[in-house]
Amino acid sequence: MNMTAAPDMRDLAHRLLTYEADAGSGSEQTGTPTLRVYEKLRHSLIELVGISGFLSLATRALMLTRPKAAGLGGVRIAPNGSLEGVGEIDTQSDMGLEVAGDVGFHLITSLLGLLGLFLGEALTLSLLRDAWPGEVFDDGNAVNGRKA
């Protein structure tokens, strides 16, 4: 069974990371764009599926991402679901989101892919809209021919 994320999840990951990178420049945002996206997803998902459900999804996403991104070797999921040992997960100045080796992009893509697989596209998009109300999804970009 191929567990790679569908191209629409890659697009969503790119859009979320780009938004957080832009939102973090010149503001009081803390952490990298990957960590901000991950934390928003973590909080939203824990409300929906509980800590155990989130830990299962996050652990699987990390396992799926490790072969694609060597920089995740020391990263772990803490008991509260946060990431530990992230180090320089996405410190490139231009974010390098289109680069195949971008660690943060692959991690978020894997997590979104699992969400789409287990929760379905409609619930996944609803969850994302709740975490990023009106911000990322109002630009007219479509996912599978529909506005995200």
Number of C-alpha atoms within 10 A of each C-alpha: 3 4 11 16 19 15 13 19 22 19 15 23 25 19 16 24 25 20 16 20 19 12 13 16 10 7 8 8 13 9 11 20 26 25 20 18 22 22 17 14 22 23 16 17 21 16 11 12 13 13 17 13 13 22 21 12 22 27 16 14 23 22 16 18 23 17 11 15 19 12 19 21 13 11 15 17 16 12 10 12 22 15 17 11 13 18 11 12 20 20 15 10 7 9 18 15 19 9 10 11 14 20 24 30 27 27 25 28 25 27 24 28 26 23 23 19 14 12 15 12 19 11 13 19 19 13 18 22 16 13 19 17 12 11 11 20 19 12 10 10 15 14 16 10 8 8 11 20
